[in-house]
Amino acid sequence: MKKFDPASNIQDLLQFGEFGDVNPSITDSATYTFLEAKSMIDTFHGEGHGCFLYSRHWNPSNKYLADAMAAMEGTEAAWVTASGMGAITSAILQLVNSGDHIVASITTYGGTYAFLKNYLPKFNIDVTFVDITNLDSVKKAIRPNTKVIYTETMTNPMLNISDLPSLSKIAATVGAKLMVDNTFTPMIVSPIKHGADIVVYSMTKFINGKNDCLAGAICGSMEYINSLSDVNSGTAMLLGPVLDPLRSSSILKNIHTLHIRMKQHSANAMYLAQRFKEIGLKFVYPGMPECKGHDLLRLMMNPEFGYGGMIAIDMETAERASQLMEMMQKQGVGYLAVSLGYFKTLFSNSGKSTSSEIPEDIQKEMGLSEGLLRFSVGLDNDIQRSFDKIHYCLKELKFI
Ligand SMILES: *Cc1c(COP(=O)(O)O)cnc(C)c1O
């Protein structure tokens, strides 16, 4: 099989501006003129090929970024949104009607969980939550009216790995779509190559990598992406979660360094994981052979990008997690902040922050310890120094 290389796919794009500008010009316009009235009418009827109409529908700057995302994922098309939640909610709502059913991983981003659990029932859409790593329970949850199997490649915050090829086979038995949130593993895993139908992203995280804005993306077939922007029935068109073109253009520039950043995040995380193991910490890092999802990730990954920048350590109690986080911030390990994929290390206590939408009893059921401390490992040039600081904090607090 020819190697799939998301980084070269982006590198190979020839996107330049109208004056030969190497960074495509920013289209700072909400609306567009037509030289002939007929072209406008055609565009409204979905026939205005290559015409831009209004920026909630399409904007040239957004199109450049969407094309780069489609190239990276190996999909026919993509759409960009103002946040990851904008992408996830639009992508799901486009596929389900009242009376339909969704099977979803119980470990997902807290906002996604809340949308599936609390918001969709308003529309009489039923969601069954399952342990996505248990394929039998996924099979059992499937119904004739299941339209979507929803999961994350590497799930938040437990860092479990989804078996995408098997899930896509299960989805196909009832004609459901496999939708995958690949926010934690851009470039590392290309879900479409493993049977996913639709890939969604929070570009706020690794893809942009600067923590200066929110953004999201939906990647899939041309037919599906066109359905999202349909003027009569497209969720993205009608709910309007459009990304600002100034942001599209800044994110497009950052995407071109994503491969280098992913390699460094992965290398730094692997170093920390190995040292955490030496000092006997309880942690999850899918790059370590003893970690549950390791073999599965190895089968699916584009290996040159490593195992990703996310590590979770279990401090057992929320109190101990808080003490460690405050001290690590003072020592300059990174910031006590939610979010991920930043150039500095970020850490947060998942159960009390980004997964706090998930009720405590469900957190227990999914095996989420209240002391789980999630690290998004930064691009530190000297990661050994960062480990030494973490080690110092652990000793000072008498945790080791
Ligand atoms: C942050 C995040 C989201 C939500 O994205 P926003 O850009 O904050 O709307 C969705 N999924 C995952 C895995 C995330 O980490």
The ligand as an SDF file (V2000), in Angstrom:
LIG
                    3D

 15 15  0  0  0  0  0  0  0  0999 V2000
  -11.6760   21.0800   22.7020 C   0  0  0  0  0  0  0  0  0  0  0  0
  -12.2880   19.8820   22.1150 C   0  0  0  0  0  0  0  0  0  0  0  0
  -13.5200   19.9590   21.4580 C   0  0  0  0  0  0  0  0  0  0  0  0
  -14.3010   21.2550   21.3710 C   0  0  0  0  0  0  0  0  0  0  0  0
  -13.6680   22.1960   20.5620 O   0  0  0  0  0  0  0  0  0  0  0  0
  -13.8400   23.7980   20.7310 P   0  0  0  0  0  0  0  0  0  0  0  0
  -12.9080   24.3030   19.6720 O   0  0  0  0  0  0  0  0  0  0  0  0
  -13.4310   24.1450   22.1160 O   0  0  0  0  0  0  0  0  0  0  0  0
  -15.2630   24.1000   20.4530 O   0  0  0  0  0  0  0  0  0  0  0  0
  -14.0250   18.8150   20.8980 C   0  0  0  0  0  0  0  0  0  0  0  0
  -13.3770   17.6410   20.9750 N   0  0  0  0  0  0  0  0  0  0  0  0
  -12.2000   17.5250   21.6080 C   0  0  0  0  0  0  0  0  0  0  0  0
  -11.5350   16.1820   21.6740 C   0  0  0  0  0  0  0  0  0  0  0  0
  -11.6170   18.6270   22.2010 C   0  0  0  0  0  0  0  0  0  0  0  0
  -10.4530   18.5010   22.8490 O   0  0  0  0  0  0  0  0  0  0  0  0
  1  2  1  0
  2  3  1  0
  2 14  2  0
  3  4  1  0
  3 10  2  0
  4  5  1  0
  5  6  1  0
  6  7  2  0
  6  8  1  0
  6  9  1  0
 10 11  1  0
 11 12  2  0
 12 13  1  0
 12 14  1  0
 14 15  1  0
M  END
$$$$
